[in-house]
Amino acid sequence: MADNENSDNKKSFQVVDKRRFDAAGHERGEGDQETVTPASASTSQGGAAQEVASNFRMEESPPESEVNFSSFVMSLATQAMVQLGQMSPPPGMEIPVDVESGKGTIDILAMIQQKTRGNLSKEETKFLEDVLHTLRVSYVKRAKG
């Protein structure tokens, strides 16, 4: 992005799209760069932002790959369970039992619980508490035996 002065001594900007693929998913050639220049800098910021945003649309991700707080916590919990030897690793992967790494992952979840206190829904709070309880019990069992 570069700031330019137009003929009315008002600041304007220019956006150059240097992405490898265009909006349709086709590979661009070397000289196929899209340039978006707002009509004037006197346009309201909201209008200019909407104009630029309309030129750079993002495709929606499929619902099965939705990332939310619960899926994030679950991914860390699964990692900890594999590290503690309570779950088998994915097929084709050899992941040795590493109790200290499992404890580290549990500590990360505890830190997330502390840092998000008061900012989660009741369901998210309960889910995180349950996951941490289960992981801590698994850790203690593994560390003792």
Residue frames as qw, qx, qy, qz and C-alpha x, y, z in Angstrom:
[[0.000, 0.890, 0.456, 0.000, 0.00, 0.00, 0.00],
 [0.448, 0.046, 0.011, 0.893, 1.41, 3.39, -0.85],
 [0.033, 0.793, 0.377, -0.478, 0.21, 6.88, 0.05],
 [0.397, 0.319, 0.416, 0.754, -0.13, 9.21, -2.92],
 [0.082, 0.506, 0.217, -0.831, -1.15, 12.83, -3.36],
 [0.417, 0.566, 0.653, 0.282, -3.88, 13.40, -5.93],
 [0.272, 0.471, 0.237, 0.805, -4.49, 16.62, -7.85],
 [0.347, -0.794, -0.230, -0.443, -6.62, 18.11, -5.02],
 [0.123, 0.518, -0.629, 0.567, -3.79, 17.66, -2.47],
 [0.793, -0.326, 0.231, -0.460, -5.89, 15.03, -0.71],
 [0.194, -0.405, 0.893, 0.017, -4.26, 11.80, 0.32],
 [0.889, 0.157, -0.123, -0.413, -5.29, 8.64, -1.50],
 [0.462, -0.426, 0.777, 0.039, -3.97, 5.12, -1.50],
 [0.682, 0.376, -0.489, -0.393, -3.51, 2.29, -3.92],
 [0.734, -0.261, 0.607, -0.159, -3.82, -1.43, -3.24],
 [0.480, 0.478, -0.656, -0.332, -2.00, -3.86, -5.51],
 [0.916, -0.135, 0.276, -0.259, -3.17, -7.46, -5.38],
 [0.224, 0.628, -0.736, -0.120, -0.05, -9.61, -5.76],
 [0.746, -0.133, 0.601, -0.253, -1.68, -12.93, -4.90],
 [0.182, -0.247, 0.859, 0.409, -0.73, -15.87, -7.08],
 [0.093, 0.387, 0.888, 0.231, -4.35, -16.83, -7.85],
 [0.223, -0.239, -0.168, -0.930, -7.30, -14.65, -8.89],
 [0.525, -0.087, 0.426, -0.731, -10.76, -14.72, -7.26],
 [0.869, 0.181, -0.182, -0.422, -11.86, -17.56, -9.55],
 [0.834, -0.356, 0.419, 0.052, -8.88, -19.70, -8.45],
 [0.814, 0.523, 0.043, 0.248, -6.95, -19.42, -11.73],
 [0.655, -0.362, 0.080, 0.659, -3.21, -18.82, -11.62],
 [0.202, 0.950, 0.029, -0.237, -2.25, -15.30, -12.66],
 [0.748, 0.462, -0.039, 0.475, 0.51, -14.45, -15.09],
 [0.549, -0.171, -0.223, 0.787, 3.45, -12.26, -14.07],
 [0.050, 0.138, 0.102, 0.984, 1.84, -9.04, -15.31],
 [0.403, -0.519, -0.605, -0.450, -1.68, -9.84, -14.10],
 [0.242, -0.211, -0.606, 0.728, -1.79, -7.72, -10.95],
 [0.127, -0.761, -0.568, -0.288, -5.08, -6.17, -9.92],
 [0.226, 0.054, -0.273, 0.934, -4.91, -2.57, -8.73],
 [0.205, -0.756, -0.617, -0.074, -7.70, -1.06, -6.66],
 [0.226, 0.056, -0.162, 0.959, -7.70, 2.71, -6.21],
 [0.039, 0.671, 0.647, -0.359, -10.60, 4.37, -4.40],
 [0.296, 0.791, 0.377, 0.380, -12.27, 7.22, -6.31],
 [0.115, 0.727, -0.217, 0.642, -11.09, 9.84, -3.83],
 [0.375, -0.017, -0.716, 0.589, -9.85, 10.10, -0.29],
 [0.293, -0.160, 0.192, -0.923, -12.81, 12.34, 0.55],
 [0.693, -0.228, -0.576, -0.368, -15.03, 9.26, 0.50],
 [0.641, -0.600, 0.277, -0.389, -16.03, 8.27, 4.00],
 [0.080, -0.481, 0.870, -0.070, -13.70, 5.72, 5.55],
 [0.630, 0.099, 0.705, -0.311, -16.53, 3.21, 5.87],
 [0.724, 0.617, 0.077, -0.297, -17.40, 3.55, 2.17],
 [0.335, 0.712, -0.613, -0.078, -13.77, 3.19, 1.09],
 [0.306, -0.332, 0.872, -0.188, -13.27, 0.20, 3.33],
 [0.733, 0.290, 0.531, -0.312, -16.38, -1.47, 1.93],
 [0.628, 0.710, -0.200, -0.247, -15.23, -0.76, -1.63],
 [0.154, 0.607, -0.779, 0.026, -11.80, -2.29, -1.01],
 [0.468, -0.139, 0.820, -0.297, -13.26, -5.20, 0.96],
 [0.787, 0.413, 0.262, -0.377, -15.67, -6.01, -1.85],
 [0.567, 0.675, -0.451, -0.139, -12.69, -6.51, -4.18],
 [0.207, 0.402, -0.862, 0.228, -11.01, -8.98, -1.82],
 [0.827, -0.246, -0.006, -0.505, -13.64, -11.58, -0.98],
 [0.102, -0.361, 0.915, -0.147, -12.69, -14.65, 1.00],
 [0.626, -0.104, -0.671, -0.384, -14.34, -17.96, 0.31],
 [0.676, -0.473, 0.293, -0.483, -16.24, -19.41, 3.26],
 [0.065, 0.334, -0.938, 0.064, -14.69, -22.52, 4.72],
 [0.599, -0.224, -0.682, -0.354, -16.78, -25.65, 4.83],
 [0.601, -0.620, 0.092, -0.497, -18.65, -26.19, 8.11],
 [0.956, -0.190, -0.194, 0.114, -16.78, -29.42, 8.95],
 [0.648, 0.181, -0.251, 0.696, -13.55, -27.44, 9.37],
 [0.239, -0.857, -0.109, -0.442, -15.13, -24.85, 11.66],
 [0.508, 0.083, -0.545, 0.662, -12.72, -23.69, 14.33],
 [0.411, -0.759, -0.116, -0.492, -14.21, -22.56, 17.61],
 [0.255, -0.659, 0.568, -0.422, -13.14, -22.54, 21.24],
 [0.868, -0.189, 0.378, -0.259, -14.39, -26.06, 21.95],
 [0.913, 0.388, -0.053, 0.112, -12.64, -27.57, 18.93],
 [0.280, 0.744, -0.465, 0.390, -9.42, -25.77, 19.90],
 [0.507, -0.519, 0.560, -0.399, -9.60, -27.10, 23.47],
 [0.957, 0.045, 0.237, -0.163, -10.43, -30.57, 22.16],
 [0.740, 0.580, -0.281, 0.193, -7.40, -30.55, 19.84],
 [0.027, 0.662, -0.603, 0.444, -5.09, -29.71, 22.76],
 [0.730, -0.306, 0.467, -0.393, -6.79, -32.33, 24.96],
 [0.960, 0.276, 0.001, -0.049, -6.34, -34.98, 22.27],
 [0.481, 0.667, -0.466, 0.328, -2.68, -34.03, 21.97],
 [0.304, -0.566, 0.603, -0.472, -2.25, -34.38, 25.74],
 [0.900, -0.088, 0.306, -0.299, -4.01, -37.77, 25.79],
 [0.863, 0.446, -0.203, 0.123, -1.68, -39.06, 23.06],
 [0.226, 0.681, -0.539, 0.441, 1.35, -37.71, 24.92],
 [0.505, -0.430, 0.572, -0.484, 0.19, -39.41, 28.12],
 [0.103, 0.152, -0.972, -0.144, -0.37, -42.69, 26.31],
 [0.418, 0.260, 0.661, -0.567, -4.12, -42.66, 26.97],
 [0.701, 0.608, 0.147, -0.342, -4.97, -42.57, 23.26],
 [0.740, 0.028, 0.470, 0.480, -3.27, -44.19, 20.32],
 [0.035, -0.512, 0.272, 0.814, -1.70, -41.82, 17.78],
 [0.676, 0.534, -0.035, -0.506, -3.20, -41.44, 14.31],
 [0.935, 0.145, 0.295, 0.133, -2.52, -44.36, 11.94],
 [0.711, 0.556, -0.011, 0.431, 0.95, -44.28, 10.49],
 [0.014, 0.814, -0.308, 0.493, 2.39, -42.06, 13.21],
 [0.751, -0.191, -0.510, 0.373, 4.73, -43.22, 15.94],
 [0.140, -0.756, 0.178, -0.614, 4.42, -40.85, 18.89],
 [0.510, -0.010, -0.749, 0.423, 6.25, -42.02, 22.04],
 [0.482, -0.772, -0.414, -0.006, 4.65, -41.55, 25.45],
 [0.375, 0.296, -0.256, 0.840, 6.05, -38.35, 26.95],
 [0.358, -0.679, -0.610, 0.198, 4.48, -37.59, 30.31],
 [0.299, -0.457, -0.109, 0.831, 6.32, -34.26, 30.71],
 [0.022, -0.071, -0.467, -0.881, 5.06, -33.00, 27.35],
 [0.305, -0.544, -0.740, -0.254, 1.56, -34.11, 28.35],
 [0.364, -0.631, -0.437, 0.528, 1.89, -32.11, 31.57],
 [0.186, -0.229, 0.173, 0.940, 3.03, -29.11, 29.51],
 [0.163, -0.315, -0.630, -0.691, -0.06, -29.35, 27.31],
 [0.384, -0.647, -0.653, 0.082, -2.27, -29.60, 30.41],
 [0.337, -0.493, -0.198, 0.778, -0.52, -26.50, 31.78],
 [0.035, 0.056, 0.408, 0.911, -1.29, -24.67, 28.51],
 [0.309, -0.529, -0.683, -0.398, -4.97, -25.52, 28.90],
 [0.434, -0.626, -0.490, 0.423, -4.86, -24.33, 32.54],
 [0.239, -0.268, 0.061, 0.931, -3.31, -21.05, 31.38],
 [0.130, -0.288, -0.571, -0.758, -6.05, -20.65, 28.77],
 [0.394, -0.626, -0.673, -0.015, -8.63, -21.27, 31.52],
 [0.387, -0.544, -0.289, 0.686, -7.05, -18.58, 33.69],
 [0.153, -0.164, 0.255, 0.941, -6.68, -16.02, 30.89],
 [0.228, -0.298, -0.610, -0.698, -10.23, -16.50, 29.59],
 [0.177, -0.421, -0.780, 0.428, -11.95, -16.49, 33.00],
 [0.138, 0.604, 0.355, -0.700, -15.12, -14.39, 32.76],
 [0.261, 0.483, -0.383, -0.743, -15.04, -14.30, 28.95],
 [0.134, 0.021, -0.942, -0.306, -16.47, -17.73, 28.15],
 [0.658, -0.268, -0.277, -0.647, -20.03, -18.96, 27.97],
 [0.688, -0.389, 0.479, -0.382, -21.25, -21.31, 30.71],
 [0.974, 0.204, 0.069, -0.066, -20.99, -24.25, 28.32],
 [0.598, 0.633, -0.375, 0.318, -17.42, -23.39, 27.31],
 [0.219, -0.648, 0.556, -0.472, -16.39, -22.90, 30.94],
 [0.852, -0.198, 0.380, -0.299, -17.89, -26.26, 31.96],
 [0.909, 0.401, -0.097, 0.056, -16.33, -28.01, 28.97],
 [0.364, 0.683, -0.493, 0.396, -12.86, -26.65, 29.78],
 [0.472, -0.525, 0.546, -0.450, -13.22, -27.60, 33.46],
 [0.950, 0.004, 0.238, -0.203, -14.27, -31.15, 32.53],
 [0.785, 0.537, -0.248, 0.187, -11.43, -31.56, 30.05],
 [0.103, 0.687, -0.562, 0.450, -8.86, -30.30, 32.54],
 [0.695, -0.384, 0.464, -0.392, -10.21, -32.58, 35.28],
 [0.976, 0.192, 0.084, -0.063, -10.04, -35.63, 33.00],
 [0.626, 0.628, -0.346, 0.308, -6.52, -34.78, 31.81],
 [0.163, -0.671, 0.557, -0.461, -5.23, -34.14, 35.33],
 [0.854, -0.227, 0.382, -0.271, -6.60, -37.48, 36.56],
 [0.917, 0.384, -0.054, 0.095, -4.95, -39.22, 33.57],
 [0.327, 0.733, -0.454, 0.387, -1.66, -37.46, 34.30],
 [0.461, -0.566, 0.548, -0.408, -1.67, -38.47, 37.97],
 [0.956, -0.001, 0.255, -0.143, -2.46, -42.10, 37.09],
 [0.795, 0.541, -0.166, 0.220, 0.31, -42.15, 34.47],
 [0.103, 0.757, -0.484, 0.426, 2.87, -40.43, 36.73],
 [0.630, -0.459, 0.514, -0.359, 2.22, -42.88, 39.60],
 [0.859, 0.008, 0.511, -0.031, 2.19, -46.04, 37.52]]
